[in-house]
Structures are given as structure tokens and as C-alpha cells.
Amino acid sequence: MKTTNKNNENLIAKLQYQLQRYKAMGNGAICQSLNNRIQRLSAQQKA
């Protein structure tokens, strides 16, 4: 379980970086999709 949590943390960090880059470019549609994915992973990790 620890490796799964660590993998999720790494994936969340990667998605947050991508989100920042897409926000800077002004691409709202991809930002929304990335935000949804981050939220799902965060909720999954807390459960």
C-alpha cells in the first residue's frame, strides 16, 4: 500500500506541474480535466 500511495503522490505532483504549465498557456479545458484527475487521486489516497 505504501508504494501505491508513493506512486499516487508522484503522479499528483506531476499532474500539478502540468496544470501550472497549461494554466500559463491559457488552456482552460485541459486545466479542468487535470484538476478533476488530481481531485480523484487525492480522494482515493485519503480513503
Residue pairs with C-beta under 8 A, 6 or more apart in sequence:
5 45
8 41
8 44
8 45
9 45
11 41
12 38
12 41
12 42
12 45
15 34
15 37
15 38
15 41
16 38
18 34
19 31
19 34
19 35
19 38
22 30
22 31
22 34
23 31
